[in-house]
Amino acid sequence: MIKIGIIGAGAVSEQHQLPGFQKCKGTQVTALADINKKRAEKLARRFGVRSVYADWKKMIQKEDLDAVSIATPNYLHCQMSVYASNRGRHVLVEKPMATSMSEARRMVQAARKNRRILMVEQTHRFHPQNQLAKRLIAQGKIGKVNTVKAKFGGPGPEYWSPEGKWFFSKDAFGGAMADIGIHSMDLIRYLTGKEVKEVFAYLGTLEKKIEVDDNGICLFQFADGTFGSMEASWTTKPQLMETILYGEKGTMAVKAWVDDLLTINLAGGKVLRPRIPRRSETGSPYEYFVHCIKTGEEPFISGEEGGKSLEVILAAYKSAATGRKVRLT
Ligand SMILES: NC(=O)c1ccc[n+]([C@@H]2O[C@H](COP(=O)([O-])OP(=O)(O)OC[C@H]3O[C@@H](n4cnc5c(N)ncnc54)[C@H](O)[C@@H]3O)[C@@H](O)[C@H]2O)c1
């Protein structure tokens, strides 16, 4: 039996993590920690979790856990991840994995040193239409991808987690680009297999009365000289997530979240709508994390990989603050 302890009993725990781990064979969430103990107790009752803690360190010290899943505000991920790795636990950490590259590196090093898995929960890599799109691009269906245009937008975190005020705090690494731009950028890197080398971004607070960005646009160039744009928005109604890839032989549009669609418009006028498999090739992020624990497989969304997507988003914040292009190392 794989035993999991979750830190954070908020929206993502309730809606994704607890139901997700419940579906994993031979796996049990045996402990839940949250400074809001009442909230954790309520979720524990609902999902049959045995132990509840207000202090996450105590949970890791006292419980016989194989893994810790971190579902707390972004600024807490690093300290929790490093602590859990150093106590021999595998770690699943929510996106964005950290608030800086030095934090991300510390998390990767702690997991490596202790020979434990560190996986970042970039959920969109697990959607069947995205996995199929990646396969078709790799097979050359639209030829070499020259440009990409992506947008991830919704009404904002107050509709997802009404109590999650930290989403609007600069210190907590809140903001639309950090929150959902990271999903879009990670998906772009996953689909194309390309690395970003340079970024220019505009970020702004266009509608909400908050101290962080509610909209942003990031222009980026890949290492091979091709380029694209990505928008993150907390003021888009209705919500959408769309990635359009323009290739030598045609255009591919991948939509998710609201409706799952994959359309390929080939140069000659032919339109393909490949059937989207019902199941993810890898299972859910939780099934895949458990699979990696059992087999020792390095997750395809490891700490290093999650760190590369984070680096682009951090570069976008730096570019917007300085008004300059930012080159990635
Ligand atoms: N992968 C996805 O698709 C996805 C979706 C939503 C959120 N997320 C990520 O999940 C994380 C949590 O988001 P959320 O929407 O659940 O936020 P939330 O505000 O709803 O929940 C966060 C929880 O963490 C608890 N917490 C705060 N400080 C703590 C501490 N020191 N110790 C223990 N618990 C503490 C809070 O009390 C709260 O219950 C964020 O990193 C977010 O970006 C990922």
PDBQT file of the ligand as one rigid body, heavy atoms in Angstrom, charges set to zero:
ROOT
HETATM    1  N1  LIG A 401      -2.648  21.657 -11.202  1.00  0.00    +0.000 N 
HETATM    2  C1  LIG A 401      -3.733  22.401 -11.278  1.00  0.00    +0.000 C 
HETATM    3  O1  LIG A 401      -4.467  22.360 -12.247  1.00  0.00    +0.000 OA
HETATM    4  C2  LIG A 401      -4.056  23.349 -10.144  1.00  0.00    +0.000 A 
HETATM    5  C3  LIG A 401      -5.346  23.869  -9.997  1.00  0.00    +0.000 A 
HETATM    6  C4  LIG A 401      -5.582  24.740  -8.933  1.00  0.00    +0.000 A 
HETATM    7  C5  LIG A 401      -4.582  25.082  -8.047  1.00  0.00    +0.000 A 
HETATM    8  N2  LIG A 401      -3.325  24.563  -8.225  1.00  0.00    +0.000 N 
HETATM    9  C6  LIG A 401      -2.243  24.893  -7.299  1.00  0.00    +0.000 C 
HETATM   10  O2  LIG A 401      -2.496  24.257  -6.049  1.00  0.00    +0.000 OA
HETATM   11  C7  LIG A 401      -1.983  25.050  -4.982  1.00  0.00    +0.000 C 
HETATM   12  C8  LIG A 401      -3.108  25.341  -3.994  1.00  0.00    +0.000 C 
HETATM   13  O3  LIG A 401      -4.152  26.008  -4.666  1.00  0.00    +0.000 OA
HETATM   14  P1  LIG A 401      -5.656  26.016  -4.116  1.00  0.00    +0.000 P 
HETATM   15  O4  LIG A 401      -6.487  26.519  -5.210  1.00  0.00    +0.000 OA
HETATM   16  O5  LIG A 401      -5.982  24.711  -3.500  1.00  0.00    +0.000 OA
HETATM   17  O6  LIG A 401      -5.528  27.134  -2.975  1.00  0.00    +0.000 OA
HETATM   18  P2  LIG A 401      -6.463  27.312  -1.695  1.00  0.00    +0.000 P 
HETATM   19  O7  LIG A 401      -6.188  28.663  -1.166  1.00  0.00    +0.000 OA
HETATM   20  O8  LIG A 401      -7.868  26.918  -2.023  1.00  0.00    +0.000 OA
HETATM   21  O9  LIG A 401      -5.905  26.215  -0.667  1.00  0.00    +0.000 OA
HETATM   22  C9  LIG A 401      -4.634  26.317  -0.067  1.00  0.00    +0.000 C 
HETATM   23  C10 LIG A 401      -4.713  25.638   1.303  1.00  0.00    +0.000 C 
HETATM   24  O10 LIG A 401      -3.399  25.675   1.886  1.00  0.00    +0.000 OA
HETATM   25  C11 LIG A 401      -3.552  25.928   3.282  1.00  0.00    +0.000 C 
HETATM   26  N3  LIG A 401      -2.315  26.439   3.868  1.00  0.00    +0.000 N 
HETATM   27  C12 LIG A 401      -1.812  27.696   3.804  1.00  0.00    +0.000 A 
HETATM   28  N4  LIG A 401      -0.664  27.778   4.509  1.00  0.00    +0.000 NA
HETATM   29  C13 LIG A 401      -0.441  26.534   5.028  1.00  0.00    +0.000 A 
HETATM   30  C14 LIG A 401       0.579  25.983   5.845  1.00  0.00    +0.000 A 
HETATM   31  N5  LIG A 401       1.607  26.714   6.286  1.00  0.00    +0.000 N 
HETATM   32  N6  LIG A 401       0.477  24.680   6.213  1.00  0.00    +0.000 NA
HETATM   33  C15 LIG A 401      -0.577  23.918   5.791  1.00  0.00    +0.000 A 
HETATM   34  N7  LIG A 401      -1.566  24.389   5.007  1.00  0.00    +0.000 NA
HETATM   35  C16 LIG A 401      -1.493  25.693   4.625  1.00  0.00    +0.000 A 
HETATM   36  C17 LIG A 401      -4.712  26.926   3.351  1.00  0.00    +0.000 C 
HETATM   37  O11 LIG A 401      -5.280  26.977   4.652  1.00  0.00    +0.000 OA
HETATM   38  C18 LIG A 401      -5.653  26.365   2.286  1.00  0.00    +0.000 C 
HETATM   39  O12 LIG A 401      -6.580  25.451   2.839  1.00  0.00    +0.000 OA
HETATM   40  C19 LIG A 401      -1.392  26.304  -5.637  1.00  0.00    +0.000 C 
HETATM   41  O13 LIG A 401      -0.010  26.125  -5.838  1.00  0.00    +0.000 OA
HETATM   42  C20 LIG A 401      -2.111  26.362  -6.983  1.00  0.00    +0.000 C 
HETATM   43  O14 LIG A 401      -1.357  27.039  -7.982  1.00  0.00    +0.000 OA
HETATM   44  C21 LIG A 401      -3.075  23.705  -9.241  1.00  0.00    +0.000 A 
ENDROOT
TORSDOF 0
